[in-house]
Amino acid sequence: MLLGFFAFLLLFIPYDSIAADTTTFNGYLRTGTGLASDGGKQACFKLPGAGGKYRLGNECENYAELGLSHVLFTDNKASTGTPTQLTFTYHGMLAFASSGNQDAEASTPAFRNNYIQASNLLPDQPEMSAWVGTRFYRRHDIHINDYFYWDTTGPGAGIENYDLGFAKISYAFLPNADATGNASVTHDIRLSELSVNKAGKLTVGLAIGQASERDTNVGNDTGGWAINAVHKQNGLMGGDNTFSFQYGKGGLVNAGGRNDSTASSGDTSTRITNNIVFNNGGEWTSMMSLVYQDTEISNASTTWLSLGGRPQYHFSDRLSLAVEVGVDQVEPDGAASRNLYKVTIAPQLSTSRDFWSRPVLRAFVTYAAWNQGAEAAGIDAGNVFDGKSGITYGFQAEAWW
């Protein structure tokens, strides 16, 4: 199906315009196989109510994002005769996920990227662009628990990276609808690359959720607002430290996402994250992370606390050993506290002494333990394990390009 999609796309591109400098193939994948100690296939551990899970040796699905970008048009001069290299580029990406149980499993592709971007619009704004379509939009995440805390991916349109001199401003118009037909719009305004200290950059954002006419007529209060701030400090032992603060209210109770048409005006959330990467090319590299989130929905509060780290010891440029430790705790009103503890040991074959070195092949052994509150909330779906702990083992490959 993927090859058919690309073949169909290429039918509309003149043959003489297809060149290495105008068409690129990009993507991400993770794939592997594993078993559970109590029998059966690999099971994965995520605490109910937590936004993420520590992912090393804890990803049960096969997943791939396969993308293509192609320059559709380039004009060497604007109408005034001033060189601008006005360029239109198509970006497409299909994502595939399967359970990895057997050969030739059915997988319905999802269009994660499907948009056209116009760049080099103004002579004095070389980094500004305009776009329309569906796309990954300026996402922020913590890699070791695969947690995207600021992510408004989906359909929309916008202008980004207009240089104000002291920062770059971006605006995105982001509509979305739920299964019942209710719709709302998120107006996403961001200032990025604010220099607030030596080797430190700040990004701040204001999101405003606008209720649709239909929502107002049926009595849903779907409007809301959120503030987001991310500070990244570079030059830290070859790596960096990224700190974020987010607050959301009403339809934007999920501060890093889009307006939710089912939320109520009194819903609120506060989130703090911090992740540190040490990456100086020596024997040790690592990432450590912290997430604290307090959410109040319908006058019921839930807190989520997550602490974890993944140190890696590099025996050589090719061989390393990764150890990942993660602790998650969820405390919901009116229910027992939930705890999950997870440890993974994974020897790795990769390309360099770099934390981000990919592709990588891994073998892994994972041990997880949880309390009665987590058991009651359904952490061990299907009762795979005997008791409140489990071991899984297997192999994984991961790459991006």
ZIGINOR-V622790 format. One record per residue. RES is the residue in one letter. SS is DSSP state (a for helix, b for strand, c for the rest). Layout:
res=RES ss=SS
res=RES ss=SS
This chain:
res=M ss=c
res=L ss=a
res=L ss=a
res=G ss=a
res=F ss=a
res=F ss=a
res=A ss=a
res=F ss=a
res=L ss=a
res=L ss=a
res=L ss=c
res=F ss=c
res=I ss=c
res=P ss=c
res=Y ss=a
res=D ss=a
res=S ss=a
res=I ss=c
res=A ss=c
res=A ss=c
res=D ss=c
res=T ss=c
res=T ss=b
res=T ss=b
res=F ss=b
res=N ss=b
res=G ss=b
res=Y ss=b
res=L ss=b
res=R ss=b
res=T ss=b
res=G ss=b
res=T ss=b
res=G ss=b
res=L ss=b
res=A ss=b
res=S ss=c
res=D ss=c
res=G ss=c
res=G ss=c
res=K ss=b
res=Q ss=c
res=A ss=c
res=C ss=c
res=F ss=c
res=K ss=c
res=L ss=c
res=P ss=c
res=G ss=c
res=A ss=c
res=G ss=c
res=G ss=c
res=K ss=c
res=Y ss=c
res=R ss=c
res=L ss=c
res=G ss=c
res=N ss=c
res=E ss=c
res=C ss=c
res=E ss=c
res=N ss=b
res=Y ss=b
res=A ss=b
res=E ss=b
res=L ss=b
res=G ss=b
res=L ss=b
res=S ss=b
res=H ss=b
res=V ss=b
res=L ss=b
res=F ss=b
res=T ss=b
res=D ss=b
res=N ss=b
res=K ss=b
res=A ss=c
res=S ss=c
res=T ss=c
res=G ss=c
res=T ss=c
res=P ss=b
res=T ss=b
res=Q ss=b
res=L ss=b
res=T ss=b
res=F ss=b
res=T ss=b
res=Y ss=b
res=H ss=b
res=G ss=b
res=M ss=b
res=L ss=b
res=A ss=b
res=F ss=b
res=A ss=b
res=S ss=b
res=S ss=c
res=G ss=c
res=N ss=c
res=Q ss=c
res=D ss=c
res=A ss=c
res=E ss=c
res=A ss=c
res=S ss=c
res=T ss=c
res=P ss=c
res=A ss=b
res=F ss=b
res=R ss=b
res=N ss=b
res=N ss=b
res=Y ss=b
res=I ss=b
res=Q ss=b
res=A ss=b
res=S ss=b
res=N ss=c
res=L ss=c
res=L ss=b
res=P ss=c
res=D ss=c
res=Q ss=b
res=P ss=c
res=E ss=c
res=M ss=c
res=S ss=b
res=A ss=b
res=W ss=b
res=V ss=b
res=G ss=b
res=T ss=b
res=R ss=b
res=F ss=c
res=Y ss=c
res=R ss=c
res=R ss=c
res=H ss=b
res=D ss=b
res=I ss=b
res=H ss=a
res=I ss=a
res=N ss=a
res=D ss=c
res=Y ss=b
res=F ss=b
res=Y ss=b
res=W ss=b
res=D ss=c
res=T ss=c
res=T ss=c
res=G ss=b
res=P ss=b
res=G ss=b
res=A ss=b
res=G ss=b
res=I ss=b
res=E ss=b
res=N ss=b
res=Y ss=b
res=D ss=b
res=L ss=c
res=G ss=c
res=F ss=c
res=A ss=c
res=K ss=b
res=I ss=b
res=S ss=b
res=Y ss=b
res=A ss=b
res=F ss=b
res=L ss=b
res=P ss=b
res=N ss=b
res=A ss=b
res=D ss=c
res=A ss=c
res=T ss=c
res=G ss=c
res=N ss=c
res=A ss=b
res=S ss=b
res=V ss=b
res=T ss=b
res=H ss=b
res=D ss=b
res=I ss=b
res=R ss=b
res=L ss=b
res=S ss=b
res=E ss=b
res=L ss=b
res=S ss=b
res=V ss=b
res=N ss=b
res=K ss=c
res=A ss=c
res=G ss=b
res=K ss=b
res=L ss=b
res=T ss=b
res=V ss=b
res=G ss=b
res=L ss=b
res=A ss=b
res=I ss=b
res=G ss=b
res=Q ss=b
res=A ss=b
res=S ss=c
res=E ss=a
res=R ss=a
res=D ss=a
res=T ss=a
res=N ss=a
res=V ss=c
res=G ss=c
res=N ss=c
res=D ss=c
res=T ss=c
res=G ss=c
res=G ss=b
res=W ss=b
res=A ss=b
res=I ss=b
res=N ss=b
res=A ss=b
res=V ss=b
res=H ss=b
res=K ss=b
res=Q ss=b
res=N ss=b
res=G ss=b
res=L ss=b
res=M ss=c
res=G ss=c
res=G ss=b
res=D ss=b
res=N ss=b
res=T ss=b
res=F ss=b
res=S ss=b
res=F ss=b
res=Q ss=b
res=Y ss=b
res=G ss=b
res=K ss=b
res=G ss=b
res=G ss=c
res=L ss=c
res=V ss=c
res=N ss=c
res=A ss=c
res=G ss=c
res=G ss=c
res=R ss=c
res=N ss=c
res=D ss=c
res=S ss=c
res=T ss=c
res=A ss=c
res=S ss=c
res=S ss=c
res=G ss=c
res=D ss=c
res=T ss=b
res=S ss=b
res=T ss=b
res=R ss=b
res=I ss=b
res=T ss=b
res=N ss=b
res=N ss=b
res=I ss=b
res=V ss=b
res=F ss=b
res=N ss=c
res=N ss=c
res=G ss=c
res=G ss=c
res=E ss=c
res=W ss=b
res=T ss=b
res=S ss=b
res=M ss=b
res=M ss=b
res=S ss=b
res=L ss=b
res=V ss=b
res=Y ss=b
res=Q ss=b
res=D ss=b
res=T ss=b
res=E ss=b
res=I ss=b
res=S ss=c
res=N ss=c
res=A ss=b
res=S ss=b
res=T ss=b
res=T ss=b
res=W ss=b
res=L ss=b
res=S ss=b
res=L ss=b
res=G ss=b
res=G ss=b
res=R ss=b
res=P ss=b
res=Q ss=b
res=Y ss=b
res=H ss=b
res=F ss=c
res=S ss=c
res=D ss=c
res=R ss=c
res=L ss=b
res=S ss=b
res=L ss=b
res=A ss=b
res=V ss=b
res=E ss=b
res=V ss=b
res=G ss=b
res=V ss=b
res=D ss=b
res=Q ss=b
res=V ss=b
res=E ss=b
res=P ss=b
res=D ss=c
res=G ss=c
res=A ss=c
res=A ss=c
res=S ss=c
res=R ss=b
res=N ss=b
res=L ss=b
res=Y ss=b
res=K ss=b
res=V ss=b
res=T ss=b
res=I ss=b
res=A ss=b
res=P ss=b
res=Q ss=b
res=L ss=b
res=S ss=c
res=T ss=c
res=S ss=c
res=R ss=c
res=D ss=c
res=F ss=c
res=W ss=c
res=S ss=c
res=R ss=c
res=P ss=c
res=V ss=b
res=L ss=b
res=R ss=b
res=A ss=b
res=F ss=b
res=V ss=b
res=T ss=b
res=Y ss=b
res=A ss=b
res=A ss=b
res=W ss=b
res=N ss=c
res=Q ss=a
res=G ss=a
res=A ss=a
res=E ss=a
res=A ss=a
res=A ss=a
res=G ss=c
res=I ss=c
res=D ss=c
res=A ss=c
res=G ss=c
res=N ss=c
res=V ss=c
res=F ss=c
res=D ss=c
res=G ss=c
res=K ss=c
res=S ss=b
res=G ss=b
res=I ss=b
res=T ss=b
res=Y ss=b
res=G ss=b
res=F ss=b
res=Q ss=b
res=A ss=b
res=E ss=b
res=A ss=b
res=W ss=b
res=W ss=c
